[in-house]
Amino acid sequence: MIFSNSEKLLLRSSRTWLLILTVSLFVTGIGDARAGNMRRQGSPTINVDQPPGPLDGRSFTGEFGPIGKSSNGTDTWVFQNGSFSSKSCLECGFPQSVYSSESRSGEIDFKTTTSCPVSDAEIVWEGTVNGGEIEGVFTWTKKRWYRTVRKRFWFKGRLEDAVAGKIL
C-alpha cells in the first residue's frame, strides 16, 4: 500500500497517542488489576467487640427513592453491635459499617459510610430516629477514572415491630 505524506503523518501520530494512552493507563493503575485490588482493601471492617450503639437491636422497614421523586422500592435497615446495614445494599456488596450517633431532644441522629469492596463506590448515610420512625438521606458515589457520579436518595421507615402491628 502506498500512503501519502499526510496519511503517514496521521498514522504515526495515531500510534504515538495510542502508546501515550496505554502508558498513562498503566501508570495510573487503571490498566493494572493489582492496583485496583489494593484500592479496595481499605474497606471498613466490623469489629465484633464494637461497643453497643444507642440504636442497636432496632430494625426498620420502609421506602427509599431519588430526592424529589417517589419511591424506588423497599428496604430494611438494621442496627446491631455498633454497626448499620441496609438489606438492599448488602445484596449489592456493601458491607455493614460502624455508625456514629448523637442524641438530641428525644431524637437520635446517626451517620455512617460504607464502601463496596468490589468497586470504587461508597454510600454515606445520614438519618434521624424519632421513636419508632427513621428518616434521612443517603448519597451513593461511584468514582471512575474519568468522572465521579453522585446520586442522592431519601429513605423513610418504621420499626419492624410497628410495621408488623405489634405493640411496642
C-alpha positions as CSV (number, residue, x, y, z in Angstrom):
1,M,0.0,0.0,0.0
2,I,1.2,3.5,-0.8
3,F,0.5,6.3,1.7
4,S,0.7,10.0,1.1
5,N,2.8,12.1,3.4
6,S,-0.3,13.4,5.3
7,E,-1.5,9.8,5.7
8,K,1.9,8.7,7.1
9,L,1.9,11.6,9.5
10,L,-1.6,10.8,10.7
11,L,-0.6,7.1,11.1
12,R,2.5,8.0,13.2
13,S,0.5,10.5,15.2
14,S,-2.2,7.9,16.0
15,R,0.3,5.3,17.1
16,T,2.0,7.9,19.3
17,W,-1.3,8.8,21.0
18,L,-2.2,5.1,21.5
19,L,1.2,4.5,23.1
20,I,0.7,7.5,25.4
21,L,-2.7,6.4,26.4
22,T,-1.5,2.8,27.2
23,V,1.3,4.1,29.3
24,S,-1.0,6.6,31.1
25,L,-3.5,3.9,32.0
26,F,-0.8,1.6,33.4
27,V,0.9,4.4,35.4
28,T,-2.4,5.5,37.0
29,G,-3.2,1.9,37.9
30,I,-6.3,1.6,35.7
31,G,-4.6,-1.0,33.5
32,D,-3.1,-2.9,36.4
33,A,-5.6,-5.2,38.1
34,R,-3.4,-5.4,41.2
35,A,-3.7,-1.6,41.7
36,G,-7.5,-1.9,41.7
37,N,-7.4,-4.6,44.3
38,M,-5.1,-2.5,46.5
39,R,-7.6,0.4,46.4
40,R,-10.4,-2.0,47.5
41,Q,-8.6,-3.4,50.5
42,G,-9.2,-0.2,52.5
43,S,-12.9,-1.0,53.1
44,P,-14.0,-0.7,56.7
45,T,-14.4,-4.0,58.6
46,I,-16.7,-4.5,61.6
47,N,-15.1,-5.3,64.9
48,V,-17.4,-7.7,66.8
49,D,-16.1,-6.1,70.0
50,Q,-17.5,-2.7,68.9
51,P,-19.3,-1.1,71.8
52,P,-23.0,-1.1,71.5
53,G,-24.7,1.9,70.0
54,P,-27.9,3.6,71.2
55,L,-29.8,2.2,68.2
56,D,-28.6,-1.4,68.5
57,G,-31.3,-4.0,68.3
58,R,-33.6,-2.0,66.2
59,S,-34.6,-2.8,62.6
60,F,-36.7,-0.5,60.4
61,T,-38.5,-1.3,57.2
62,G,-39.5,1.4,54.7
63,E,-39.2,3.0,51.4
64,F,-36.4,4.9,49.5
65,G,-36.2,6.9,46.3
66,P,-34.3,9.6,44.5
67,I,-34.5,13.1,46.1
68,G,-37.6,14.8,44.8
69,K,-39.1,11.7,43.4
70,S,-41.4,8.8,44.5
71,S,-40.3,5.5,46.0
72,N,-37.9,3.2,44.1
73,G,-38.7,0.3,46.5
74,T,-38.5,-1.0,50.0
75,D,-35.5,-1.8,52.2
76,T,-34.7,-2.9,55.8
77,W,-32.2,-1.0,57.9
78,V,-30.6,-2.9,60.8
79,F,-28.5,-1.5,63.8
80,Q,-26.6,-4.2,65.7
81,N,-23.2,-4.4,67.5
82,G,-22.5,-0.8,66.9
83,S,-23.0,-1.2,63.1
84,F,-25.6,-0.3,60.5
85,S,-26.6,-2.2,57.4
86,S,-29.1,-1.9,54.6
87,K,-30.5,-5.2,53.3
88,S,-30.6,-3.9,49.7
89,C,-27.0,-2.7,49.9
90,L,-25.8,-5.9,51.5
91,E,-27.2,-7.7,48.4
92,C,-25.2,-5.3,46.2
93,G,-21.9,-6.0,48.0
94,F,-21.8,-3.1,50.5
95,P,-20.9,-4.4,54.0
96,Q,-22.3,-3.3,57.3
97,S,-20.4,-0.3,58.8
98,V,-19.8,1.3,62.2
99,Y,-22.2,4.2,62.8
100,S,-21.8,7.3,64.9
101,S,-24.8,8.9,66.7
102,E,-25.8,11.9,68.7
103,S,-28.9,12.3,70.9
104,R,-30.9,15.5,71.0
105,S,-34.4,16.3,72.2
106,G,-35.6,12.7,72.1
107,E,-34.2,12.0,68.7
108,I,-31.1,10.1,67.7
109,D,-29.1,11.4,64.6
110,F,-26.8,8.9,63.0
111,K,-24.2,8.8,60.3
112,T,-22.2,6.1,58.6
113,T,-20.2,5.5,55.5
114,T,-19.9,2.1,53.8
115,S,-17.5,1.3,50.9
116,C,-18.1,-1.5,48.4
117,P,-15.1,-3.9,48.3
118,V,-15.6,-4.8,44.7
119,S,-15.9,-1.3,43.1
120,D,-14.9,2.2,43.9
121,A,-18.3,3.1,45.3
122,E,-19.4,4.3,48.7
123,I,-22.7,5.3,50.4
124,V,-22.9,8.0,53.1
125,W,-26.0,7.6,55.3
126,E,-27.3,10.4,57.4
127,G,-30.6,10.0,59.3
128,T,-32.7,10.5,62.4
129,V,-34.6,8.0,64.5
130,N,-37.5,9.5,66.4
131,G,-39.4,6.9,68.4
132,G,-40.4,4.2,66.0
133,E,-39.6,6.1,62.8
134,I,-36.4,6.6,60.8
135,E,-35.9,9.2,58.1
136,G,-32.9,10.6,56.2
137,V,-30.8,10.8,53.1
138,F,-28.0,8.7,51.6
139,T,-25.5,9.7,48.9
140,W,-24.2,7.0,46.6
141,T,-20.9,7.9,45.0
142,K,-19.1,6.0,42.2
143,K,-15.6,7.0,41.3
144,R,-14.5,6.4,37.8
145,W,-11.1,7.4,36.3
146,Y,-12.8,9.9,34.0
147,R,-15.5,11.3,36.4
148,T,-17.3,10.8,39.7
149,V,-21.1,10.1,39.8
150,R,-23.1,11.1,42.8
151,K,-26.8,10.3,43.4
152,R,-28.8,11.4,46.4
153,F,-31.8,9.4,47.8
154,W,-34.3,9.8,50.7
155,F,-35.4,7.0,53.0
156,K,-38.2,6.7,55.5
157,G,-39.5,3.8,57.6
158,R,-40.9,2.4,60.8
159,L,-39.6,-0.1,63.4
160,E,-40.3,-3.6,62.2
161,D,-42.4,-4.4,65.2
162,A,-44.5,-1.4,64.5
163,V,-44.8,-2.4,60.8
164,A,-46.0,-5.9,61.9
165,G,-48.6,-4.3,64.1
166,K,-47.1,-5.4,67.4
167,I,-47.4,-3.2,70.5
168,L,-44.0,-1.6,71.2
